[in-house]
Amino acid sequence: MSTKTSNLHIIALHEMYFLVANVETATDWYVRNFGVTLVDRQAKRTTLRLAEGSLLTLIESDQRNKFDSPPINFKAHDAMRAHELLNKAEVRAQEPESFYHYVDFDVWDPDGNSFNVISDPAWPSTPNNFFRIDGIFLGVINFEQMLVWYADVLGAELEYAFTGPTSTLAEARFRCFRDIPFNLVESPESVMQHRVCEFQTTDAQADYKFLQAKGVRVTELIEQDGKRTFSFFDPEGRELGMVELLA
């Protein structure tokens, strides 16, 4: 099957958002356990980064998102070693499992935000065991409807289809798109209280016009601080951002 060109110009997951009770406490936890670098600090939010890949922004809020399945991966060179150190630090984590050539396990931060730690022997070594925040697994309620909608909007073909356990389903459906850092998860109790993430694009203006023409709800296209940005909303009301880095 040939790869269909994406309708959008997405090249990477740029930024993921987690809601936390206390941003200072949460920031310290991520820095201490995962070696992230503090990129930006504001009164109620901090932005963190590993050596490669996406940003993770922590936002202080009374609300919480509900993830039936971890929405992002923390890539590591040695997941077994990572689990050993996290276990000593009394971090809540599942036991590691082998999946094909990968080793992975789920982790929860003190606010209940979940993510997956995954390693592959083929990945090159870096000074920090954790080196990249990557990919997104978006939980959706009306799985079939949302699969059709995202496939149409993204213009992307499916690469992988499988089932697996989540916190609410023993056999939840997972669908992974080809050539784009985006995947869907069947999630009947998914709740998102804030923008889910931002994707990096090479042409925000073209993407904006395309989504408008498709009848997708979008916010204003803004150019400032060396970026073009806007948000769009899926039929279940989730907000996703697009950012083009101009500098």
N, CA and C of each residue as an Amber inpcrd file, in Angstrom:
protein
   741
   0.8540000  -1.1990000   0.0000000   0.0000000   0.0000000   0.0000000
   0.8840000   1.2420000   0.0000000   0.6320000   2.1620000  -0.8830000
   1.4560000   3.3610000  -0.9550000   1.0670000   4.3570000   0.1250000
   2.0190000   5.1930000   0.4910000   1.7620000   6.2040000   1.5090000
   1.0420000   7.3820000   0.8900000  -0.0650000   7.7780000   1.4710000
  -0.8120000   8.9350000   0.9860000  -0.2390000  10.1950000   1.5970000
  -0.0500000  11.2130000   0.7780000   0.4770000  12.4780000   1.2790000
  -0.4950000  13.0930000   2.2810000   0.0310000  13.5770000   3.3810000
  -0.8070000  14.1880000   4.4080000  -1.4280000  15.4810000   3.8970000
  -2.6800000  15.7280000   4.2750000  -3.3210000  16.9980000   3.9480000
  -2.6860000  18.1550000   4.6900000  -2.1640000  17.8670000   5.8660000
  -1.5180000  18.8760000   6.6930000  -0.0090000  18.7050000   6.6160000
   0.7170000  19.7360000   7.0440000   2.1780000  19.7320000   6.9150000
   2.8490000  19.4260000   8.2520000   2.2560000  18.5150000   9.0300000
   2.7650000  18.1590000  10.3490000   4.0580000  17.3570000  10.2110000
   5.0760000  17.7410000  10.9840000   6.3460000  17.0180000  10.9630000
   6.7320000  16.4580000  12.3290000   6.1010000  16.9420000  13.3980000
   6.4970000  16.4830000  14.7320000   5.4560000  16.8840000  15.7580000
   5.4570000  16.1880000  16.8840000   4.7390000  16.6490000  18.0710000
   5.6000000  17.7200000  18.7120000   5.0810000  18.9380000  18.8220000
   5.8830000  20.0540000  19.3300000   5.7620000  20.2140000  20.8410000
   4.5370000  20.0990000  21.3720000   4.3360000  20.3920000  22.7960000
   3.1340000  19.6180000  23.3180000   3.2840000  19.0520000  24.5090000
   2.2180000  18.3290000  25.1970000   1.9220000  19.0530000  26.5080000
   0.6530000  19.0230000  26.9390000   0.2420000  19.7380000  28.1400000
  -0.2770000  18.7740000  29.1970000   0.2200000  18.9090000  30.4340000
  -0.2880000  18.1740000  31.5840000  -0.7820000  19.1740000  32.6280000
  -1.9330000  18.8900000  33.2270000  -2.4640000  19.7080000  34.3130000
  -1.9940000  19.1380000  35.6470000  -1.5360000  20.0240000  36.5470000
  -0.9750000  19.5950000  37.8270000  -1.5160000  20.4740000  38.9490000
  -1.4450000  19.9700000  40.1850000  -1.9540000  20.7240000  41.3360000
  -1.0170000  21.8440000  41.7410000   0.2950000  21.5780000  41.7000000
   1.2940000  22.5720000  42.0900000   2.4310000  22.5150000  41.0800000
   2.6110000  23.5820000  40.3320000   3.5650000  23.5360000  39.2290000
   5.0000000  23.4230000  39.7270000   5.3290000  24.0180000  40.8530000
   6.6950000  23.9300000  41.3740000   7.0230000  22.5040000  41.8110000
   6.0880000  21.8800000  42.5120000   6.2970000  20.5060000  42.9660000
   6.4100000  19.5470000  41.7870000   5.5300000  19.7240000  40.8050000
   5.5460000  18.8540000  39.6340000   6.8240000  19.0360000  38.8220000
   7.2530000  20.2810000  38.6590000   8.4830000  20.5560000  37.9110000
   9.6690000  19.8710000  38.5690000   9.7670000  19.9880000  39.8790000
  10.8650000  19.3530000  40.6170000  10.8490000  17.8450000  40.4220000
   9.6590000  17.2460000  40.3990000   9.5360000  15.7920000  40.2290000
  10.0690000  15.3650000  38.8640000   9.7170000  16.0640000  37.8160000
  10.1750000  15.7060000  36.4610000  11.6760000  15.9440000  36.2980000
  12.1610000  17.0400000  36.8490000  13.6000000  17.3280000  36.7540000
  14.3970000  16.2730000  37.5050000  13.9450000  15.9170000  38.6980000
  14.6690000  14.9670000  39.5460000  14.6790000  13.5570000  38.9630000
  13.5630000  13.1320000  38.3840000  13.4410000  11.7410000  37.9580000
  13.7400000  11.4910000  36.4880000  13.6730000  12.5330000  35.6500000
  13.8070000  12.3120000  34.2180000  14.8520000  13.2030000  33.5450000
  15.5170000  14.0450000  34.3120000  16.6000000  14.8380000  33.7510000
  16.1640000  15.8510000  32.7160000  14.9170000  16.3120000  32.7920000
  14.4420000  17.3170000  31.8490000  15.0740000  18.6760000  32.1710000
  15.1440000  19.5260000  31.1630000  15.6580000  20.8850000  31.3190000
  14.4950000  21.8600000  31.3680000  14.5620000  22.8090000  32.2900000
  13.5330000  23.8370000  32.3900000  13.7650000  24.8720000  31.2870000
  12.8070000  25.0010000  30.3790000  12.9210000  25.9130000  29.2390000
  12.2900000  27.2590000  29.5360000  11.1370000  27.2450000  30.2240000
  10.4110000  28.4920000  30.5040000   9.6530000  28.3460000  31.8120000
   9.6710000  29.3860000  32.6090000   8.9500000  29.3870000  33.8880000
   8.0590000  30.6180000  33.9620000   6.7750000  30.3890000  34.2420000
   5.8290000  31.4670000  34.4790000   5.1280000  31.1980000  35.7990000
   4.1960000  32.0820000  36.1710000   3.5860000  31.9790000  37.4930000
   2.8850000  30.6480000  37.7150000   2.1550000  30.1720000  36.7250000
   1.3490000  28.9580000  36.8890000   1.6850000  27.8880000  35.8630000
   2.8530000  28.0040000  35.2040000   3.1990000  27.0010000  34.2020000
   4.7040000  26.9630000  33.9790000   5.2040000  25.7900000  33.6900000
   6.6060000  25.6280000  33.3110000   6.6670000  24.7410000  32.0760000
   7.6910000  24.9620000  31.2700000   7.8970000  24.1690000  30.0720000
   9.2210000  23.4420000  30.1870000   9.1910000  22.1300000  29.9230000
  10.3380000  21.2550000  30.1120000  10.7110000  20.6050000  28.7920000
  11.9890000  20.1880000  28.6830000  12.4370000  19.5200000  27.4740000
  13.5320000  18.5130000  27.8040000  13.4880000  17.3790000  27.1080000
  14.6210000  16.4750000  27.0880000  15.5620000  16.9000000  25.9650000
  16.6560000  16.1750000  25.7940000  17.6730000  16.5920000  24.8240000
  17.1200000  16.6830000  23.4080000  16.1730000  15.8100000  23.0730000
  15.5790000  15.8020000  21.7460000  14.0560000  15.8100000  21.8830000
  13.3800000  16.2170000  20.8110000  11.9410000  16.0050000  20.7600000
  11.1060000  17.0850000  21.3930000   9.8970000  16.7010000  21.7980000
   8.8480000  17.6390000  22.1420000   9.0490000  18.3020000  23.5000000
   8.2760000  19.3750000  23.6940000   8.2010000  20.0600000  24.9740000
   7.0730000  19.4540000  25.8040000   7.2370000  19.4920000  27.1180000
   6.1790000  19.1300000  28.0480000   5.9080000  20.3380000  28.9180000
   4.6900000  20.8730000  28.8340000   4.3140000  22.0380000  29.6220000
   3.3750000  21.6250000  30.7420000   3.7200000  21.9960000  31.9640000
   2.9200000  21.7080000  33.1550000   2.1420000  22.9630000  33.5210000
   0.8320000  22.8250000  33.6840000  -0.0390000  23.9640000  33.9630000
  -0.7580000  23.7310000  35.2770000  -0.6300000  24.6670000  36.1910000
  -1.2840000  24.5470000  37.4970000  -2.7720000  24.7960000  37.3420000
  -3.5780000  23.8390000  37.8230000  -5.0260000  23.9200000  37.6400000
  -5.7220000  23.0610000  38.6770000  -6.9790000  23.4320000  39.0030000
  -7.8030000  22.5990000  39.8770000  -8.3990000  21.4220000  39.1240000
  -8.3550000  21.4680000  37.7930000  -8.9090000  20.4050000  36.9680000
  -7.8290000  19.3820000  36.6160000  -8.2820000  18.2200000  36.1310000
  -7.3660000  17.1830000  35.6870000  -7.8880000  16.5850000  34.3860000
  -6.9730000  16.1760000  33.5390000  -7.3490000  15.3690000  32.3820000
  -7.4450000  13.9110000  32.8070000  -8.2530000  13.1410000  32.0890000
  -8.3530000  11.7030000  32.3490000  -7.7880000  10.9600000  31.1500000
  -6.7240000  10.2160000  31.3810000  -6.1070000   9.4130000  30.3350000
  -6.3540000   7.9340000  30.6330000  -7.1150000   7.2620000  29.7520000
  -7.3000000   5.8160000  29.9010000  -6.0300000   5.0600000  29.5340000
  -5.2040000   5.6910000  28.6930000  -3.9650000   5.0840000  28.2280000
  -2.9270000   6.1850000  28.1160000  -1.6550000   5.9070000  28.4010000
  -0.6350000   6.9590000  28.3570000  -0.6280000   7.6980000  27.0250000
  -0.6870000   9.0390000  27.0460000  -0.8080000   9.8040000  25.8070000
   0.5140000  10.0750000  25.0930000   1.6450000   9.9150000  25.7760000
   2.9450000  10.1740000  25.1520000   3.9720000   9.1600000  25.6320000
   5.0810000   9.0940000  24.9010000   6.2070000   8.2350000  25.2610000
   7.3960000   9.0710000  25.7190000   8.0730000   8.5850000  26.7450000
   9.4100000   9.0530000  27.0980000  10.3720000   7.9860000  26.5740000
  11.1530000   8.3280000  25.5690000  12.0970000   7.3590000  25.0230000
  13.3520000   7.3050000  25.8860000  13.8010000   6.0900000  26.1520000
  14.9870000   5.8570000  26.9720000  15.8990000   4.8780000  26.2470000
  17.1700000   4.8860000  26.6070000  18.1020000   3.9260000  26.0270000
  17.9970000   2.5700000  26.7140000  17.6290000   2.5880000  27.9780000
  17.5600000   1.3460000  28.7560000  16.3630000   1.4310000  29.6940000
  15.2320000   0.8760000  29.2690000  14.0200000   0.9480000  30.0720000
  14.1490000   0.1480000  31.3650000  14.8780000  -0.9520000  31.3370000
  15.0500000  -1.7510000  32.5430000  15.8120000  -0.9710000  33.6080000
  16.8700000  -0.3000000  33.2000000  17.6300000   0.5380000  34.1250000
  16.7860000   1.7040000  34.6190000  16.0130000   2.3000000  33.7130000
  15.1340000   3.3980000  34.1020000  14.1340000   2.9440000  35.1550000
  13.5550000   1.7670000  34.9630000  12.5790000   1.2580000  35.9260000
  13.2230000   1.0120000  37.2860000  14.4300000   0.4900000  37.2790000
  15.1370000   0.2370000  38.5360000  15.3300000   1.5340000  39.3320000
  15.7450000   2.5930000  38.6460000  15.9860000   3.8710000  39.3220000
  14.6750000   4.5080000  39.7690000  13.6450000   4.4380000  38.9440000
  12.3540000   4.9970000  39.3230000  11.7610000   4.2380000  40.4980000
  11.9610000   2.9300000  40.5360000  11.4740000   2.1200000  41.6400000
  12.1520000   2.5150000  42.9510000  13.4610000   2.7750000  42.8860000
  14.1880000   3.2170000  44.0830000  13.6960000   4.5790000  44.5560000
  13.2620000   5.4140000  43.6130000  12.7500000   6.7440000  43.9490000
  11.2750000   6.7120000  44.3340000  10.6980000   5.5110000  44.4060000
   9.3010000   5.3000000  44.7800000   8.3380000   5.9830000  43.8250000
   8.7060000   5.9860000  42.5450000   7.8240000   6.4820000  41.4960000
   6.8650000   5.3600000  41.1110000   5.5910000   5.6800000  40.9570000
   4.5980000   4.6780000  40.5750000   4.8220000   4.2640000  39.1230000
   5.1150000   2.9960000  38.9150000   5.3900000   2.4890000  37.5730000
   5.0210000   1.0160000  37.4880000   4.5060000   0.6060000  36.3260000
   4.2350000  -0.8050000  36.0930000   5.5410000  -1.5590000  35.8780000
   5.4490000  -2.8890000  35.9290000   6.6160000  -3.7010000  35.6260000
   6.9110000  -3.6410000  34.1240000   8.1840000  -3.6300000  33.7300000
   8.5380000  -3.5800000  32.3040000   8.0430000  -4.8140000  31.5640000
   7.6820000  -4.6220000  30.2980000   7.2510000  -5.7060000  29.4300000
   7.9940000  -5.6210000  28.1030000   8.1830000  -6.7510000  27.4640000
   8.7960000  -6.7910000  26.1340000   7.7010000  -6.7960000  25.0850000
   7.8620000  -5.9570000  24.0720000   6.9150000  -5.8630000  22.9690000
   7.7220000  -5.7990000  21.6890000   7.7770000  -6.9290000  20.9810000
   8.6700000  -7.0710000  19.8400000  10.0960000  -6.7610000  20.3050000
  10.7690000  -5.7740000  19.6880000  12.1320000  -5.4500000  20.0980000
  12.1740000  -4.3370000  21.1360000  11.0200000  -3.8610000  21.5750000
  10.9590000  -2.8000000  22.5770000  10.8310000  -3.3810000  23.9810000
  11.2190000  -2.5580000  24.9630000  10.8790000  -2.7920000  26.3670000
  10.1850000  -1.5270000  26.8510000   9.0480000  -1.6810000  27.5160000
   8.3390000  -0.4760000  27.9410000   7.5520000  -0.7210000  29.2120000
   7.1360000   0.3740000  29.8470000   6.2860000   0.3230000  31.0340000
   5.6210000   1.6790000  31.2150000   4.5000000   1.6850000  31.9210000
   3.7520000   2.9160000  32.1720000   4.1920000   3.5490000  33.4880000
   4.1190000   4.8820000  33.5250000   4.4940000   5.6700000  34.7000000
   3.3820000   6.6750000  34.9820000   3.1890000   7.0160000  36.2600000
   2.2380000   8.0540000  36.6540000   2.9590000   9.0960000  37.4850000
   2.7390000  10.3670000  37.1430000   3.3140000  11.4160000  37.9750000
   2.4370000  11.6160000  39.2040000   2.8350000  12.4350000  40.1890000
   2.0550000  12.5710000  41.4280000   0.6430000  13.1110000  41.2200000
   0.3790000  13.7280000  40.0580000  -0.9540000  14.2530000  39.7560000
  -1.7950000  13.2710000  38.9520000  -1.2730000  12.0700000  38.6830000
  -2.0250000  11.0660000  37.9500000  -1.8770000  11.1170000  36.4480000
  -1.0560000  12.0360000  35.9290000  -0.7810000  12.0470000  34.4960000
   0.0750000  10.8390000  34.1450000  -0.3520000  10.0930000  33.1290000
   0.3740000   8.8900000  32.7650000   1.1720000   9.0930000  31.4890000
   2.2600000   8.3680000  31.3700000   3.0430000   8.3240000  30.1420000
   3.7870000   6.9970000  30.1120000   4.3350000   6.6850000  28.9570000
   5.0020000   5.4090000  28.7560000   6.4980000   5.6320000  28.6040000
   7.2960000   4.7860000  29.2360000   8.7410000   4.7760000  29.0330000
   9.0590000   3.5980000  28.1300000   9.7970000   3.8530000  27.0520000
  10.0560000   2.8110000  26.0600000  11.5030000   2.8770000  25.5850000
  12.1000000   1.7100000  25.3500000  13.4780000   1.6720000  24.8640000
  13.6040000   0.6660000  23.7310000  14.6200000   0.8840000  22.9150000
  14.9410000   0.0280000  21.7740000  16.4610000  -0.0590000  21.7120000
  17.0370000  -1.2530000  21.6750000  18.5050000  -1.3810000  21.6350000
  19.1520000  -0.6480000  20.4640000  18.3730000  -0.3790000  19.4140000
  18.9370000   0.2720000  18.2270000  19.1220000   1.7760000  18.4050000
  18.4850000   2.3610000  19.4250000  18.5970000   3.8050000  19.5970000
  19.9890000   4.1750000  20.0950000  20.6160000   5.1930000  19.5140000
  21.9770000   5.5720000  19.9150000  22.0180000   6.1380000  21.3210000
  23.1690000   6.0310000  21.9460000  23.3200000   6.4560000  23.3360000
  23.4780000   7.9730000  23.4390000  22.9560000   8.5340000  24.5270000
  23.1500000   9.9450000  24.8750000  23.4750000  10.0050000  26.3630000
  23.9930000  11.1470000  26.8550000  24.3850000  11.2280000  28.2660000
  23.2580000  10.9270000  29.2470000  22.0370000  11.3480000  28.9210000
  20.9010000  11.0750000  29.7930000  20.1470000   9.8630000  29.2530000
  19.8090000   8.9240000  30.1050000  19.0700000   7.7390000  29.6710000
  17.7810000   8.1340000  28.9400000  17.0510000   9.1090000  29.4770000
  15.8570000   9.6250000  28.8180000  16.2840000  10.7090000  27.8280000
  15.8460000  10.5870000  26.5730000  16.3480000  11.5500000  25.6010000
  15.2710000  12.1930000  24.7340000  14.0330000  11.6780000  24.7280000
  13.0360000  12.2700000  23.8480000  11.6290000  12.0550000  24.3770000
  10.8030000  13.0900000  24.2770000   9.3590000  12.9830000  24.4790000
   8.7530000  12.9620000  23.0890000   7.9770000  11.9190000  22.7700000
   7.6260000  11.7220000  21.3710000   6.2470000  11.1080000  21.2070000
   5.6160000  11.4340000  20.0960000   4.3560000  10.8110000  19.7100000
   3.1900000  11.2030000  20.5880000   1.9820000  10.9490000  20.1280000
   0.7990000  11.1650000  20.9550000  -0.2190000  10.0730000  20.6620000
  -0.8490000   9.5750000  21.7240000  -1.9450000   8.6190000  21.6280000
  -3.1790000   9.3120000  22.1950000  -4.0510000   9.7440000  21.3050000
  -5.2100000  10.5390000  21.6930000  -6.4040000   9.6360000  21.9560000
  -6.9420000   9.7110000  23.1730000  -8.1290000   8.9450000  23.5210000
  -9.3810000   9.6020000  22.9770000 -10.2310000   8.8190000  22.2840000
 -11.4790000   9.3400000  21.7280000 -12.6310000   8.4460000  22.1690000
 -13.8190000   9.0240000  22.2700000 -14.9810000   8.3030000  22.7830000
 -15.6580000   7.5170000  21.6640000 -16.0560000   8.2110000  20.5970000
 -16.7260000   7.5760000  19.4620000 -15.6630000   7.1360000  18.4620000
 -15.1130000   5.9540000  18.7020000 -13.8950000   5.5460000  18.0340000
 -14.0370000   5.4970000  16.5140000 -15.0530000   4.8260000  16.0080000
 -15.2020000   4.6840000  14.5620000 -15.3900000   6.0390000  13.8840000
 -16.2470000   6.8700000  14.4570000 -16.5000000   8.1910000  13.8920000
 -15.2320000   9.0380000  13.8750000 -14.4900000   9.0090000  14.9750000
 -13.3030000   9.8390000  15.0720000 -12.1760000   9.3090000  14.1890000
 -12.1200000   7.9990000  13.9990000 -11.1190000   7.4220000  13.1090000
 -11.3460000   7.9060000  11.6780000 -12.5820000   7.9050000  11.2460000
 -12.9070000   8.3970000   9.8980000 -12.5780000   9.8770000   9.7870000
 -12.9330000  10.6550000  10.8050000 -12.7040000  12.1040000  10.7640000
 -11.2180000  12.4270000  10.7080000 -10.4210000  11.8240000  11.5790000
  -8.9890000  12.1300000  11.5970000  -8.2880000  11.6350000  10.3320000
  -8.6800000  10.4640000   9.8400000  -8.0720000   9.9730000   8.6100000
  -8.3580000  10.9250000   7.4530000  -9.5680000  11.4580000   7.4120000
  -9.9520000  12.3900000   6.3580000  -9.2190000  13.7250000   6.4930000
  -9.1760000  14.2640000   7.7080000  -8.5390000  15.5710000   7.9270000
  -7.0260000  15.4820000   7.7500000  -6.4190000  14.4410000   8.3040000
  -4.9720000  14.3010000   8.2010000  -4.5380000  13.8540000   6.8030000
  -5.4170000  13.1450000   6.1090000  -5.0390000  12.5870000   4.8230000
  -3.9770000  11.5240000   4.9600000  -4.0490000  10.7580000   6.0440000
  -3.0080000   9.7610000   6.3400000  -3.6050000   8.3650000   6.3630000
  -2.8230000   7.3950000   5.9340000  -3.2310000   6.0010000   5.9770000
  -2.8690000   5.3900000   7.3300000  -3.5510000   4.2980000   7.6740000
  -3.2230000   3.5650000   8.8880000  -2.0120000   2.6720000   8.6540000
  -1.1390000   2.6340000   9.6550000   0.0270000   1.7630000   9.5790000
  -0.1130000   0.5480000  10.4920000  -0.6300000   0.7730000  11.7170000
  -0.8010000  -0.3290000  12.6620000  -2.2080000  -0.2870000  13.2430000
  -2.7780000  -1.4660000  13.4580000  -4.0630000  -1.6070000  14.1350000
  -3.9440000  -2.7610000  15.1180000  -4.2000000  -2.4850000  16.3980000
  -4.0960000  -3.5400000  17.3980000  -5.0030000  -3.2020000  18.5750000
  -5.1690000  -4.1430000  19.4760000  -5.9420000  -3.9130000  20.6920000
  -5.0420000  -4.1340000  21.9030000  -5.4200000  -3.4920000  23.0070000
  -4.6520000  -3.6400000  24.2260000  -5.4450000  -3.1200000  25.4080000
  -5.0410000  -3.4720000  26.6160000  -5.7750000  -3.0390000  27.8090000
  -5.5250000  -1.5720000  28.1480000  -6.5650000  -0.9060000  28.6090000
  -6.4600000   0.4320000  29.1740000  -7.1170000   0.3980000  30.5520000
  -7.2120000   1.5340000  31.1970000  -7.8000000   1.5470000  32.5370000
  -9.2980000   1.2930000  32.5220000  -9.9470000   1.4170000  31.3550000
 -11.3960000   1.2170000  31.2890000 -11.8140000   0.0720000  30.3760000
 -10.9200000  -0.4000000  29.4960000 -11.2750000  -1.4600000  28.5500000
 -10.2110000  -2.5520000  28.5520000 -10.6430000  -3.8000000  28.5150000
  -9.6960000  -4.9110000  28.4550000  -9.0860000  -5.0410000  27.0660000
  -9.8530000  -4.6610000  26.0330000  -9.3780000  -4.7570000  24.6540000
  -9.7230000  -3.4690000  23.9150000  -9.0730000  -2.3960000  24.2760000
  -9.2840000  -1.1150000  23.5940000  -8.6190000  -1.1420000  22.2250000
  -9.2180000  -0.4610000  21.2710000  -8.6600000  -0.4080000  19.9270000
  -7.6540000   0.7370000  19.8040000  -6.5210000   0.4420000  19.1900000
  -5.4800000   1.4170000  18.8980000  -5.2990000   1.4820000  17.3780000
  -5.1500000   2.6950000  16.8330000  -4.8730000   2.8680000  15.4170000
  -3.7450000   3.8850000  15.2610000  -2.7010000   3.4980000  14.5390000
  -1.5150000   4.3330000  14.3560000  -1.4290000   4.7600000  12.8920000
  -1.2830000   6.0660000  12.6610000  -1.1970000   6.5920000  11.3110000
   0.2400000   6.5550000  10.7990000   0.3730000   6.3770000   9.5030000
   1.6830000   6.3260000   8.8660000   2.2150000   7.7410000   8.6260000
   3.5280000   7.9130000   8.8840000   4.2660000   9.1410000   8.5630000
   3.7610000  10.3700000   9.2960000   3.1190000  10.1830000  10.4440000
   2.6590000  11.3270000  11.2240000   2.6650000  10.9150000  12.6970000
   3.1030000  11.7890000  13.6130000   3.2280000  11.4000000  15.0260000
   1.8950000  11.4510000  15.7660000   0.9390000  10.6500000  15.3100000
  -0.4160000  10.7550000  15.8470000  -1.0990000   9.4000000  15.7860000
  -1.7460000   9.0180000  16.9070000  -2.4080000   7.7280000  17.0210000
  -3.7090000   7.9040000  17.8050000  -4.6900000   7.0450000  17.5390000
  -5.9630000   7.0940000  18.2400000  -6.1200000   5.8930000  19.1540000
  -6.7740000   6.1180000  20.2990000  -7.0520000   5.0640000  21.2700000
  -8.5310000   5.1260000  21.6290000  -9.1890000   3.9770000  21.6640000
 -10.5720000   3.9070000  22.1070000 -10.6370000   4.2030000  23.6010000
 -11.3740000   5.2550000  23.9640000 -11.3220000   5.7520000  25.3410000
 -12.6830000   6.2940000  25.7440000 -13.6020000   5.4490000  26.1990000
 -14.9740000   5.8890000  26.4840000 -15.0940000   6.8940000  27.6180000
 -14.0650000   7.0430000  28.4400000 -14.1410000   7.9900000  29.5590000
 -13.1070000   9.1070000  29.4320000 -12.6310000   9.3500000  28.2330000
 -11.6360000  10.3960000  28.0100000 -12.1950000  11.7700000  28.3820000
 -11.4150000  12.5330000  29.1430000 -11.7930000  13.8990000  29.5140000
 -10.5700000  14.7940000  29.3480000 -10.6850000  15.8250000  28.5180000
  -9.5940000  16.7730000  28.3160000 -10.0770000  18.1580000  28.7240000
  -9.4160000  18.7470000  29.7070000  -9.8100000  20.0320000  30.2410000
  -8.9860000  21.1880000  29.6610000  -8.0380000  20.8730000  28.8110000
  -7.1230000  21.8810000  28.2830000  -6.6860000  21.4370000  26.8970000
  -6.0820000  22.3450000  26.1420000  -5.5190000  21.9580000  24.8540000
  -4.6600000  20.7140000  25.0270000  -4.8400000  19.7640000  24.1400000
  -4.1380000  18.4870000  24.2570000  -2.6530000  18.6580000  23.9610000
  -2.3530000  19.2380000  22.8050000  -0.9710000  19.3020000  22.3460000
  -0.8550000  20.3190000  21.2240000   0.3600000  20.5590000  20.7780000
   0.6250000  21.3270000  19.5710000   1.4760000  20.4830000  18.6370000
   1.1200000  20.5010000  17.3570000   1.9350000  19.8730000  16.3330000
   2.7810000  20.9320000  15.6350000   3.9950000  20.5700000  15.2780000
   4.8220000  21.4520000  14.4720000   4.5130000  21.2170000  13.0030000
   4.3150000  22.2980000  12.2580000   4.0160000  22.2350000  10.8450000
   5.0080000  23.0900000  10.0720000   5.1760000  22.7770000   8.8130000
   6.0530000  23.5850000   7.9610000   5.2940000  24.6680000   7.2200000
   3.9520000  24.6730000   7.3120000   3.1630000  25.6860000   6.5990000
   1.8350000  25.8930000   7.3130000   1.8430000  26.7490000   8.3260000
   0.6410000  26.9870000   9.1310000  -0.4650000  27.6430000   8.3050000
  -0.1070000  28.5410000   7.4020000  -1.1220000  29.2140000   6.6020000
  -1.8710000  28.2400000   5.7030000  -1.1390000  27.3450000   5.0500000
  -1.7840000  26.3600000   4.1890000  -2.6650000  25.4170000   5.0020000
  -2.1940000  25.0000000   6.1620000  -2.9770000  24.1160000   7.0250000
  -4.2430000  24.8190000   7.5030000  -4.1180000  26.0880000   7.8350000
  -5.2530000  26.8750000   8.3140000  -6.3360000  26.9580000   7.2380000
  -5.9300000  27.2770000   6.0210000  -6.8830000  27.3820000   4.9150000
  -7.5250000  26.0320000   4.6100000  -6.7300000  24.9670000   4.6750000
  -7.2680000  23.6320000   4.4130000  -8.3270000  23.2650000   5.4410000
  -8.0470000  23.4600000   6.7150000  -8.9900000  23.1040000   7.7680000
 -10.2610000  23.9490000   7.6760000 -10.1030000  25.2320000   7.3700000
 -11.2830000  26.0770000   7.1720000 -12.1530000  25.5320000   6.0400000
 -11.5180000  25.1530000   4.9380000 -12.2580000  24.6320000   3.7830000
 -12.9700000  23.3230000   4.1120000 -12.4180000  22.5480000   5.0510000
 -13.0370000  21.2870000   5.4800000 -14.1580000  21.5140000   6.4980000
 -14.3570000  22.7550000   6.9240000 -15.3840000  23.0550000   7.9040000
 -14.9780000  22.7700000   9.3300000 -13.6720000  22.6210000   9.5720000
 -13.1580000  22.3720000  10.9160000 -13.1170000  23.6790000  11.6930000
 -13.5580000  23.6530000  12.9350000 -13.5130000  24.8580000  13.7720000
 -12.0760000  25.2040000  14.1160000 -11.6790000  26.4470000  13.8440000
 -10.3130000  26.9030000  14.1080000 -10.3520000  28.2400000  14.8420000
  -9.2750000  28.5460000  15.5410000  -9.1100000  29.8590000  16.1450000
  -8.3650000  30.7650000  15.1560000  -8.1350000  31.9890000  15.5560000
  -7.4310000  32.9390000  14.7020000  -5.9840000  32.4960000  14.4710000
  -5.5060000  32.6950000  13.2470000  -4.1000000  32.4480000  12.9270000
  -3.2900000  33.6560000  13.3850000  -2.3190000  33.4180000  14.2810000
  -1.5430000  34.5070000  14.8880000  -0.0750000  34.3430000  14.5340000
   0.5680000  35.4510000  14.2050000   2.0080000  35.4440000  13.9740000
   2.6730000  36.3800000  14.9740000   3.4890000  35.8160000  15.8580000
   4.2260000  36.6170000  16.8380000   5.3370000  35.7670000  17.4460000
   6.3600000  36.4550000  17.9360000   7.4920000  35.8040000  18.6050000
   8.1240000  34.7140000  17.7420000   8.2010000  34.9680000  16.4350000
   8.8510000  34.0120000  15.5500000   8.0620000  32.7460000  15.2690000
   6.7250000  32.8160000  15.4760000   5.8850000  31.6400000  15.2550000
   4.5730000  32.0330000  14.5930000   4.0160000  31.1280000  13.8080000
   2.6260000  31.2060000  13.3720000   1.8700000  30.0930000  14.0840000
   0.7740000  30.4340000  14.7400000   0.0500000  29.4430000  15.5310000
  -1.4530000  29.5910000  15.3770000  -2.1520000  28.4800000  15.5700000
  -3.6090000  28.4760000  15.6860000  -4.0230000  27.1460000  16.2980000
  -5.2670000  27.0610000  16.7060000  -5.8230000  25.8100000  17.2320000
  -6.9530000  25.3320000  16.3450000  -7.1990000  24.0120000  16.3610000
  -8.3840000  23.4570000  15.7240000  -9.0180000  22.4500000  16.6740000
 -10.2890000  22.1440000  16.4260000 -11.0620000  21.3160000  17.3500000
 -11.6510000  20.1150000  16.6150000 -11.5780000  18.9490000  17.2520000
 -12.1860000  17.7750000  16.6470000 -13.6750000  17.7380000  17.0080000
 -14.4530000  16.8110000  16.4210000 -15.9000000  16.7980000  16.6710000
 -16.2990000  16.5400000  18.1150000 -15.3900000  15.9880000  18.9290000
 -15.6890000  15.7760000  20.3410000 -15.2130000  16.9390000  21.2000000
 -14.7330000  18.0160000  20.5650000 -14.3970000  19.2410000  21.2790000
 -12.9750000  19.3550000  21.7670000 -12.0950000  18.4070000  21.4180000
 -10.7010000  18.5000000  21.8650000  -9.9600000  19.5530000  21.0560000
  -9.1710000  20.3510000  21.7540000  -8.3870000  21.3990000  21.1010000
  -6.9640000  20.9130000  20.8470000  -6.5230000  21.0440000  19.6150000
  -5.1550000  20.7080000  19.2320000  -4.5500000  21.9220000  18.5420000
  -3.2830000  22.1840000  18.8250000  -2.6330000  23.3600000  18.2790000
  -1.7250000  23.0350000  17.1050000  -1.4550000  24.0550000  16.2930000
  -0.4910000  23.9650000  15.1890000   0.4810000  25.1290000  15.3440000
   1.7620000  24.8590000  15.1620000   2.7560000  25.9120000  15.2760000
   3.7910000  25.7560000  14.1620000   4.0940000  26.8680000  13.4930000
   5.1640000  26.9210000  12.5120000   6.2710000  27.8050000  13.0830000
   7.4620000  27.2770000  13.2240000   8.5850000  28.0270000  13.7590000
   9.2470000  28.7830000  12.6200000   9.2190000  30.1170000  12.6780000
   9.7070000  30.9420000  11.5810000  11.1770000  31.2740000  11.6950000
  11.7150000  31.2920000  12.8990000  13.1160000  31.6790000  13.0880000
  14.0390000  30.5120000  12.8060000
